[in-house]
Amino acid sequence: GEFQTVVGAMFELRASAGQMLITEGEQGDNFYVAQSGSYSVFLQKLPGKAIKAYGPGDSFGELALLYNTPRAASIKCTQSGVLWALDRATFRSILMSQKQSADHTMLEFLRSIPLFSSLTTEQLVRVASVVQTLSFQGGEYVVRQGDHADSIYLIMSGSVICTRRGDDGKYPLNQGDVFGESALNEDISEDERVRGVVASSSGNH
């Protein structure tokens, strides 16, 4: 998973007492997790006075992974130890590849649905970008009869059963099936759910 990928990309760093790991005002590029040793936080406006201390299991510098912003404080190693570090470029490339593989899975899924099969890849990418993955437990209502219809649902995994009030029929739907497409009708203000839909086995919709 993503977590293992991030951990695998971290590099070991041995810090010795007195070493500056982060300097206030400089551009940050690494995020650190301390395995051993101790590390003190200093602010330029309070010279010589540590405002915080980090030890084994603590992490710091995470903002550098997300933003290219100057460090807000300095961190100095006060007792030698081992740190694990991750740099922004690696972190970003992991996030991008994870996102692309997730997008790829969604595209393949959308392409397998007849409703979308005639769309170009570019159009599918647009659809994929607005699709939200929802998870339901067995027995949980996905939509209830009478609800305002505003979404269309595609079954990625699991199955659902559609029922209509006053009708004994149960209409099962499985992976790849679509429901709620009446929400795409022009006259949406008049369109209310005509069936209740219950998840019969857990999965993503």
N, C-alpha and C positions, 0 to 999 in steps of 0.2 A: 504494500500500500504506500500511500504518499509519505506517511511517517517514516517507514523503513528507508524510503528513498532519500529523505532528508538526512536521517541519521547516517546512512551510508556515505553521504557526500561530505560529512564533517571531517575536519582534519585535526590531528592532535597537536597541541601546543604546550611546551613545557615553559612555565613562567618562573622566574627567580625573584626573590625578595628585592623590592626597589624598582622592578621593571614597570614602565608605564604601558598599560594595555590600551587605554583610551585617553585621548587628550582633548579637553574641552575646547570647542571652537573648530576642531579639525573635522574634515569630512569622514563620516563613519563608513566602514565597509564590512565589518565582521560582527557577527552575533556570537556570544560565548556562553558555554555551559561549563561550570566548574566541577571537576571530578574530585580534586583535592586542593589544599592550599587555602589562603585567605586573601581577600581583595577589598580595598577600601575606596570609598567614593569621596571625591573632593570637589569643591566648587571654588572658582577663582576668587569670588567675593568673600569667601571665608578661608583665607589661606592657613594651611597647616592643620585644619580641623576636619577630621573625617566625619561625614554626615551619615554614613551608612556602611555596613560591612557585608560582604558576600562570602559564602563558604561552599562546601561540597553540596551539589544538587541545585545550587542557585544559578540563574542565568541572567545575562545583562546584554545590552546593546542591540536588542531586537528591532528597534526603530530603523537601524541602518539597512535592514533587509527590505523594508518597504519604501523608505524615503531617503533621498540623497540629501540629508540635512546635517548641519554641523552638530557635533556631539554637545550635549547639554551639561555634561560633567566630565571629570577626569576619573579614571579608575587605575589604581596602582596595586600591584601584587605586594602584599605585606608578609606573606609566608609562602615559600615556593610550593608549587603544585602543578597539576596537569589540568589543562582546559581543552574543551573540544570547541572548534570554531567553524562557522559556516559563513561564506562570503556572499554578498548580494548577487553577483552574476550567476553563481551556481544555483542559489535559491530561486532566482527569477526563472532560470531555464527549466528547473524542476517543475515549477508552477505551470509554466507554459506548456510543457510536454504533457503534464497531467490533464490540463484543460483540453488540449488537443485530442488526447485519447478518449476523454469523456465525450467531447463533441463528436468524435468519429463514431463512437458507439451509438450516440443519439441519431446521427445522420443515417447510419445503416438501418437502425430501427424504423425511422420515418420513411426511408426509401422502401421498406418492406410492406408498408401500408398502402393499399390500393388508392385511398383518398389522395395520397401525396406522390404516387408513383410517376405521375407525368411532370412533376416539378423539376426544374434544372437544379444542379448542385447549389448554385448561388441562392436560389429561392429556398431550398431545403435548409441551408445555413441560416437564413433569416428566420425560418420557422423554429429551428433548433435553438436559436438564441433567446426566444421568448417562452420556450417550453419549460415548465417547472415540474420537477419530479416530486410526487406526493406518495407517501406510504400509508397504507391502511391495513388494519388488523382484520382477520376474519370476523364477520358479524357487524362490522362498522358500516354506517351509511356513507356512501360517497356523495350521492345527491338524494334529496327527498322530494317526493311528488309535491308540486306546488311551490317549490323553491324558484326564485328568479333564475332564469337560464343565462349564464354569462360565460360558461367555459365549455370546451369540448375536451373529452377525456380519451386518451389512448392507453390501452393496457400493455405495459412493458413486461409484467410478470404477474402470476396469480390469476384469479378469475373473479367475476362478479355475477350477480344474479339480478335481473330487472324484474320488477313486479309492478302491476297496475292495481290501484285500489278497486275493489269490487270485481276483480278478475283473479281466478285461481291460478292462472298460468304463470310459470316461472321461466324466464328467458335467460339462459346462461350465456355469458360472454367470456372469452379467453384471451390469451396473449395475442396481440396484434389487432384485436377488435377495437372498434371505436364506438363511443356513445356520447350523447349530449350534443350531437352535431346540429340539433335543432337550434342551438344557440347561435349558429351561423346564419340563420334565416334573417331576411331583411327586417321583418316586423318584430324586432326583438322585444319591444315594450309589451307586446301582447303575449309573448311566448313564455309560458311558465312550464316547469318540468311536468311531463305527462306521466312519467314513471318514477318509482323509487328504485335506487340501485344500491345493493348491499354487497360488500366484498365477501366472497365465500371462502377465499383462501388468501393469506397474506401476500402482498406483493406491491409493486410500484405502479402507479397510474399517472 
